[in-house]
Amino acid sequence: MALSMEKMDTDYARMKDISTAGGGLYKFVKAVLGYCSVARTIKPKREKVRKNLVENFVGEKFTKNIWWFCVTRWHVWKGTTS
């Protein structure tokens, strides 16, 4: 069930006229619902970025290890033993 402030038949000015605390609570709830809607769209993007960063780090580490292995074993491959 999605919560929405648009379905309510009131606004901040009307809530403030009824009750000062109600007006503040209305603003707070509206802000929290706005945050939640943004968080729902950002969460998958953050997870995708995190996954790509991990894959990039692992790939770089693998590439460096291959490079180091090739450099340290070059004399074996070219047929010299120095």
N, CA, C and O atoms as CSV, one atom per row, in Angstrom:
chain,resi,resn,atom,element,x,y,z
A,1,MET,N,N,0.843,-1.179,0.000
A,1,MET,CA,C,0.000,0.000,0.000
A,1,MET,C,C,0.886,1.239,0.000
A,1,MET,O,O,1.645,1.458,0.944
A,2,ALA,N,N,0.797,2.031,-1.023
A,2,ALA,CA,C,1.583,3.245,-1.123
A,2,ALA,C,C,0.851,4.392,-0.434
A,2,ALA,O,O,-0.345,4.606,-0.631
A,3,LEU,N,N,1.601,5.110,0.367
A,3,LEU,CA,C,1.017,6.269,1.045
A,3,LEU,C,C,1.210,7.503,0.178
A,3,LEU,O,O,2.248,7.665,-0.463
A,4,SER,N,N,0.213,8.365,0.163
A,4,SER,CA,C,0.287,9.558,-0.659
A,4,SER,C,C,-0.433,10.709,0.027
A,4,SER,O,O,-1.526,10.543,0.568
A,5,MET,N,N,0.192,11.862,-0.004
A,5,MET,CA,C,-0.425,13.052,0.585
A,5,MET,C,C,-1.464,13.651,-0.360
A,5,MET,O,O,-2.319,14.424,0.072
A,6,GLU,N,N,-1.397,13.299,-1.650
A,6,GLU,CA,C,-2.341,13.866,-2.611
A,6,GLU,C,C,-3.767,13.358,-2.384
A,6,GLU,O,O,-4.733,14.031,-2.745
A,7,LYS,N,N,-3.897,12.180,-1.789
A,7,LYS,CA,C,-5.229,11.622,-1.564
A,7,LYS,C,C,-5.951,12.315,-0.414
A,7,LYS,O,O,-7.169,12.200,-0.277
A,8,MET,N,N,-5.204,13.024,0.398
A,8,MET,CA,C,-5.829,13.737,1.517
A,8,MET,C,C,-6.507,15.003,0.992
A,8,MET,O,O,-6.038,15.615,0.033
A,9,ASP,N,N,-7.582,15.379,1.611
A,9,ASP,CA,C,-8.297,16.581,1.174
A,9,ASP,C,C,-7.909,17.790,2.035
A,9,ASP,O,O,-8.761,18.611,2.373
A,10,THR,N,N,-6.636,17.894,2.384
A,10,THR,CA,C,-6.177,19.007,3.199
A,10,THR,C,C,-4.800,19.456,2.727
A,10,THR,O,O,-4.148,18.771,1.938
A,11,ASP,N,N,-4.369,20.601,3.213
A,11,ASP,CA,C,-3.042,21.103,2.900
A,11,ASP,C,C,-2.441,21.702,4.171
A,11,ASP,O,O,-3.071,21.689,5.229
A,12,TYR,N,N,-1.235,22.222,4.062
A,12,TYR,CA,C,-0.521,22.724,5.235
A,12,TYR,C,C,-1.265,23.878,5.906
A,12,TYR,O,O,-1.374,23.912,7.132
A,13,ALA,N,N,-1.771,24.811,5.125
A,13,ALA,CA,C,-2.453,25.974,5.706
A,13,ALA,C,C,-3.690,25.546,6.504
A,13,ALA,O,O,-3.939,26.054,7.598
A,14,ARG,N,N,-4.443,24.625,5.955
A,14,ARG,CA,C,-5.641,24.160,6.666
A,14,ARG,C,C,-5.255,23.408,7.948
A,14,ARG,O,O,-5.880,23.589,8.993
A,15,MET,N,N,-4.224,22.567,7.858
A,15,MET,CA,C,-3.785,21.828,9.047
A,15,MET,C,C,-3.270,22.794,10.118
A,15,MET,O,O,-3.518,22.594,11.307
A,16,LYS,N,N,-2.552,23.843,9.696
A,16,LYS,CA,C,-2.027,24.801,10.659
A,16,LYS,C,C,-3.165,25.577,11.322
A,16,LYS,O,O,-3.092,25.892,12.510
A,17,ASP,N,N,-4.209,25.883,10.564
A,17,ASP,CA,C,-5.371,26.567,11.146
A,17,ASP,C,C,-6.061,25.694,12.191
A,17,ASP,O,O,-6.539,26.195,13.208
A,18,ILE,N,N,-6.110,24.396,11.938
A,18,ILE,CA,C,-6.740,23.479,12.889
A,18,ILE,C,C,-5.874,23.312,14.126
A,18,ILE,O,O,-6.366,23.378,15.252
A,19,SER,N,N,-4.563,23.093,13.906
A,19,SER,CA,C,-3.664,22.841,15.026
A,19,SER,C,C,-2.240,23.170,14.614
A,19,SER,O,O,-1.799,22.769,13.536
A,20,THR,N,N,-1.517,23.892,15.455
A,20,THR,CA,C,-0.120,24.217,15.171
A,20,THR,C,C,0.706,22.941,15.110
A,20,THR,O,O,1.531,22.771,14.212
A,21,ALA,N,N,0.485,22.045,16.064
A,21,ALA,CA,C,1.215,20.775,16.067
A,21,ALA,C,C,0.840,19.946,14.841
A,21,ALA,O,O,1.697,19.274,14.266
A,22,GLY,N,N,-0.403,19.986,14.443
A,22,GLY,CA,C,-0.849,19.259,13.255
A,22,GLY,C,C,-0.180,19.777,11.996
A,22,GLY,O,O,0.163,19.004,11.102
A,23,GLY,N,N,0.005,21.086,11.930
A,23,GLY,CA,C,0.696,21.675,10.778
A,23,GLY,C,C,2.135,21.204,10.702
A,23,GLY,O,O,2.634,20.858,9.631
A,24,GLY,N,N,2.806,21.194,11.865
A,24,GLY,CA,C,4.189,20.704,11.893
A,24,GLY,C,C,4.279,19.230,11.541
A,24,GLY,O,O,5.177,18.808,10.812
A,25,LEU,N,N,3.346,18.456,12.062
A,25,LEU,CA,C,3.326,17.034,11.763
A,25,LEU,C,C,3.055,16.799,10.269
A,25,LEU,O,O,3.645,15.904,9.664
A,26,TYR,N,N,2.173,17.596,9.686
A,26,TYR,CA,C,1.876,17.492,8.262
A,26,TYR,C,C,3.147,17.721,7.441
A,26,TYR,O,O,3.441,16.957,6.521
A,27,LYS,N,N,3.898,18.774,7.775
A,27,LYS,CA,C,5.139,19.057,7.055
A,27,LYS,C,C,6.143,17.911,7.204
A,27,LYS,O,O,6.810,17.526,6.244
A,28,PHE,N,N,6.239,17.369,8.435
A,28,PHE,CA,C,7.178,16.286,8.687
A,28,PHE,C,C,6.813,15.041,7.878
A,28,PHE,O,O,7.676,14.430,7.249
A,29,VAL,N,N,5.545,14.673,7.897
A,29,VAL,CA,C,5.102,13.478,7.162
A,29,VAL,C,C,5.315,13.671,5.667
A,29,VAL,O,O,5.729,12.739,4.978
A,30,LYS,N,N,5.043,14.847,5.166
A,30,LYS,CA,C,5.244,15.129,3.748
A,30,LYS,C,C,6.723,15.007,3.377
A,30,LYS,O,O,7.061,14.471,2.321
A,31,ALA,N,N,7.598,15.504,4.246
A,31,ALA,CA,C,9.034,15.400,3.991
A,31,ALA,C,C,9.500,13.944,4.016
A,31,ALA,O,O,10.294,13.536,3.169
A,32,VAL,N,N,9.015,13.163,4.973
A,32,VAL,CA,C,9.404,11.752,5.067
A,32,VAL,C,C,8.925,10.978,3.849
A,32,VAL,O,O,9.670,10.158,3.312
A,33,LEU,N,N,7.708,11.220,3.406
A,33,LEU,CA,C,7.207,10.537,2.213
A,33,LEU,C,C,8.008,10.926,0.970
A,33,LEU,O,O,8.261,10.086,0.106
A,34,GLY,N,N,8.400,12.181,0.879
A,34,GLY,CA,C,9.247,12.612,-0.236
A,34,GLY,C,C,10.605,11.921,-0.205
A,34,GLY,O,O,11.117,11.493,-1.239
A,35,TYR,N,N,11.188,11.815,0.997
A,35,TYR,CA,C,12.470,11.131,1.149
A,35,TYR,C,C,12.350,9.665,0.736
A,35,TYR,O,O,13.219,9.137,0.043
A,36,CYS,N,N,11.282,9.020,1.159
A,36,CYS,CA,C,11.089,7.600,0.835
A,36,CYS,C,C,10.956,7.378,-0.669
A,36,CYS,O,O,11.481,6.401,-1.203
A,37,SER,N,N,10.259,8.278,-1.346
A,37,SER,CA,C,10.097,8.099,-2.790
A,37,SER,C,C,11.437,8.271,-3.510
A,37,SER,O,O,11.716,7.560,-4.475
A,38,VAL,N,N,12.258,9.203,-3.049
A,38,VAL,CA,C,13.586,9.386,-3.638
A,38,VAL,C,C,14.469,8.191,-3.309
A,38,VAL,O,O,15.197,7.700,-4.172
A,39,ALA,N,N,14.410,7.720,-2.067
A,39,ALA,CA,C,15.239,6.589,-1.653
A,39,ALA,C,C,14.914,5.342,-2.467
A,39,ALA,O,O,15.810,4.554,-2.769
A,40,ARG,N,N,13.656,5.151,-2.823
A,40,ARG,CA,C,13.273,3.984,-3.628
A,40,ARG,C,C,13.917,4.025,-5.009
A,40,ARG,O,O,14.258,2.978,-5.560
A,41,THR,N,N,14.085,5.202,-5.568
A,41,THR,CA,C,14.701,5.292,-6.897
A,41,THR,C,C,16.219,5.244,-6.819
A,41,THR,O,O,16.868,4.785,-7.758
A,42,ILE,N,N,16.797,5.709,-5.715
A,42,ILE,CA,C,18.256,5.761,-5.602
A,42,ILE,C,C,18.845,4.430,-5.157
A,42,ILE,O,O,19.966,4.107,-5.551
A,43,LYS,N,N,18.144,3.654,-4.361
A,43,LYS,CA,C,18.685,2.408,-3.819
A,43,LYS,C,C,19.201,1.466,-4.904
A,43,LYS,O,O,20.328,0.986,-4.780
A,44,PRO,N,N,18.441,1.174,-5.960
A,44,PRO,CA,C,18.983,0.278,-6.989
A,44,PRO,C,C,20.212,0.861,-7.682
A,44,PRO,O,O,21.122,0.128,-8.068
A,45,LYS,N,N,20.229,2.187,-7.836
A,45,LYS,CA,C,21.387,2.823,-8.473
A,45,LYS,C,C,22.622,2.703,-7.596
A,45,LYS,O,O,23.714,2.443,-8.102
A,46,ARG,N,N,22.469,2.888,-6.291
A,46,ARG,CA,C,23.603,2.738,-5.365
A,46,ARG,C,C,24.129,1.313,-5.383
A,46,ARG,O,O,25.341,1.098,-5.378
A,47,GLU,N,N,23.225,0.337,-5.404
A,47,GLU,CA,C,23.651,-1.059,-5.440
A,47,GLU,C,C,24.399,-1.374,-6.727
A,47,GLU,O,O,25.374,-2.124,-6.714
A,48,LYS,N,N,23.945,-0.804,-7.835
A,48,LYS,CA,C,24.615,-1.027,-9.114
A,48,LYS,C,C,26.018,-0.415,-9.108
A,48,LYS,O,O,26.968,-1.031,-9.591
A,49,VAL,N,N,26.144,0.795,-8.561
A,49,VAL,CA,C,27.454,1.443,-8.465
A,49,VAL,C,C,28.374,0.629,-7.570
A,49,VAL,O,O,29.536,0.411,-7.912
A,50,ARG,N,N,27.865,0.175,-6.421
A,50,ARG,CA,C,28.674,-0.628,-5.507
A,50,ARG,C,C,29.158,-1.910,-6.192
A,50,ARG,O,O,30.321,-2.290,-6.052
A,51,LYS,N,N,28.271,-2.570,-6.928
A,51,LYS,CA,C,28.639,-3.802,-7.630
A,51,LYS,C,C,29.718,-3.518,-8.675
A,51,LYS,O,O,30.684,-4.271,-8.797
A,52,ASN,N,N,29.549,-2.430,-9.429
A,52,ASN,CA,C,30.535,-2.083,-10.452
A,52,ASN,C,C,31.880,-1.730,-9.843
A,52,ASN,O,O,32.919,-2.074,-10.407
A,53,LEU,N,N,31.883,-1.048,-8.702
A,53,LEU,CA,C,33.141,-0.723,-8.043
A,53,LEU,C,C,33.869,-1.982,-7.586
A,53,LEU,O,O,35.085,-2.094,-7.742
A,54,VAL,N,N,33.123,-2.925,-7.023
A,54,VAL,CA,C,33.741,-4.180,-6.582
A,54,VAL,C,C,34.301,-4.938,-7.778
A,54,VAL,O,O,35.429,-5.428,-7.725
A,55,GLU,N,N,33.533,-5.038,-8.847
A,55,GLU,CA,C,34.011,-5.748,-10.033
A,55,GLU,C,C,35.235,-5.058,-10.627
A,55,GLU,O,O,36.164,-5.729,-11.076
A,56,ASN,N,N,35.247,-3.738,-10.635
A,56,ASN,CA,C,36.382,-2.991,-11.159
A,56,ASN,C,C,37.616,-3.240,-10.303
A,56,ASN,O,O,38.707,-3.451,-10.833
A,57,PHE,N,N,37.451,-3.216,-8.975
A,57,PHE,CA,C,38.573,-3.445,-8.073
A,57,PHE,C,C,39.143,-4.837,-8.270
A,57,PHE,O,O,40.361,-5.000,-8.344
A,58,VAL,N,N,38.282,-5.844,-8.356
A,58,VAL,CA,C,38.734,-7.221,-8.547
A,58,VAL,C,C,39.439,-7.347,-9.890
A,58,VAL,O,O,40.474,-8.006,-9.991
A,59,GLY,N,N,38.885,-6.721,-10.916
A,59,GLY,CA,C,39.506,-6.769,-12.244
A,59,GLY,C,C,40.873,-6.129,-12.262
A,59,GLY,O,O,41.797,-6.667,-12.872
A,60,GLU,N,N,41.027,-4.976,-11.599
A,60,GLU,CA,C,42.329,-4.310,-11.537
A,60,GLU,C,C,43.329,-5.164,-10.775
A,60,GLU,O,O,44.480,-5.286,-11.194
A,61,LYS,N,N,42.914,-5.750,-9.678
A,61,LYS,CA,C,43.806,-6.590,-8.883
A,61,LYS,C,C,44.253,-7.807,-9.702
A,61,LYS,O,O,45.424,-8.186,-9.673
A,62,PHE,N,N,43.312,-8.411,-10.429
A,62,PHE,CA,C,43.641,-9.554,-11.269
A,62,PHE,C,C,44.633,-9.149,-12.352
A,62,PHE,O,O,45.596,-9.869,-12.616
A,63,THR,N,N,44.400,-7.990,-12.985
A,63,THR,CA,C,45.291,-7.512,-14.042
A,63,THR,C,C,46.686,-7.256,-13.497
A,63,THR,O,O,47.674,-7.607,-14.143
A,64,LYS,N,N,46.784,-6.649,-12.321
A,64,LYS,CA,C,48.101,-6.395,-11.720
A,64,LYS,C,C,48.803,-7.701,-11.388
A,64,LYS,O,O,50.014,-7.823,-11.579
A,65,ASN,N,N,48.046,-8.683,-10.890
A,65,ASN,CA,C,48.652,-9.972,-10.570
A,65,ASN,C,C,49.157,-10.667,-11.828
A,65,ASN,O,O,50.236,-11.259,-11.810
A,66,ILE,N,N,48.404,-10.607,-12.911
A,66,ILE,CA,C,48.844,-11.201,-14.179
A,66,ILE,C,C,50.098,-10.490,-14.671
A,66,ILE,O,O,51.056,-11.134,-15.097
A,67,TRP,N,N,50.089,-9.155,-14.611
A,67,TRP,CA,C,51.258,-8.388,-15.045
A,67,TRP,C,C,52.485,-8.777,-14.235
A,67,TRP,O,O,53.553,-9.011,-14.802
A,68,TRP,N,N,52.345,-8.849,-12.924
A,68,TRP,CA,C,53.475,-9.187,-12.063
A,68,TRP,C,C,53.966,-10.606,-12.359
A,68,TRP,O,O,55.173,-10.850,-12.387
A,69,PHE,N,N,53.056,-11.526,-12.575
A,69,PHE,CA,C,53.435,-12.894,-12.894
A,69,PHE,C,C,54.219,-12.933,-14.198
A,69,PHE,O,O,55.231,-13.627,-14.292
A,70,CYS,N,N,53.759,-12.191,-15.209
A,70,CYS,CA,C,54.441,-12.168,-16.507
A,70,CYS,C,C,55.830,-11.560,-16.386
A,70,CYS,O,O,56.783,-12.073,-16.974
A,71,VAL,N,N,55.959,-10.470,-15.630
A,71,VAL,CA,C,57.246,-9.803,-15.475
A,71,VAL,C,C,58.237,-10.704,-14.743
A,71,VAL,O,O,59.403,-10.794,-15.128
A,72,THR,N,N,57.779,-11.359,-13.705
A,72,THR,CA,C,58.700,-12.192,-12.923
A,72,THR,C,C,59.038,-13.497,-13.621
A,72,THR,O,O,60.040,-14.120,-13.268
A,73,ARG,N,N,58.258,-13.940,-14.586
A,73,ARG,CA,C,58.514,-15.198,-15.292
A,73,ARG,C,C,59.016,-14.984,-16.721
A,73,ARG,O,O,59.124,-15.946,-17.481
A,74,TRP,N,N,59.324,-13.745,-17.096
A,74,TRP,CA,C,59.719,-13.447,-18.471
A,74,TRP,C,C,60.970,-14.203,-18.869
A,74,TRP,O,O,61.061,-14.694,-19.994
A,75,HIS,N,N,61.932,-14.305,-17.973
A,75,HIS,CA,C,63.179,-14.987,-18.313
A,75,HIS,C,C,62.942,-16.472,-18.631
A,75,HIS,O,O,63.680,-17.060,-19.422
A,76,VAL,N,N,61.933,-17.067,-18.028
A,76,VAL,CA,C,61.613,-18.467,-18.308
A,76,VAL,C,C,61.009,-18.576,-19.693
A,76,VAL,O,O,61.315,-19.519,-20.422
A,77,TRP,N,N,60.176,-17.653,-20.067
A,77,TRP,CA,C,59.483,-17.702,-21.356
A,77,TRP,C,C,60.430,-17.405,-22.526
A,77,TRP,O,O,60.286,-17.978,-23.606
A,78,LYS,N,N,61.385,-16.519,-22.307
A,78,LYS,CA,C,62.276,-16.184,-23.425
A,78,LYS,C,C,63.412,-17.171,-23.539
A,78,LYS,O,O,64.195,-17.100,-24.486
A,79,GLY,N,N,63.522,-18.095,-22.594
A,79,GLY,CA,C,64.483,-19.176,-22.711
A,79,GLY,C,C,65.808,-18.932,-22.011
A,79,GLY,O,O,66.749,-19.707,-22.182
A,80,THR,N,N,65.895,-17.876,-21.231
A,80,THR,CA,C,67.131,-17.621,-20.476
A,80,THR,C,C,66.897,-17.918,-19.016
A,80,THR,O,O,65.756,-17.918,-18.554
A,81,THR,N,N,67.951,-18.167,-18.296
A,81,THR,CA,C,67.845,-18.436,-16.857
A,81,THR,C,C,68.749,-17.465,-16.123
A,81,THR,O,O,69.868,-17.819,-15.753
A,82,SER,N,N,68.293,-16.285,-15.915
A,82,SER,CA,C,69.103,-15.311,-15.188
A,82,SER,C,C,68.525,-15.049,-13.845
A,82,SER,O,O,69.072,-14.251,-13.083
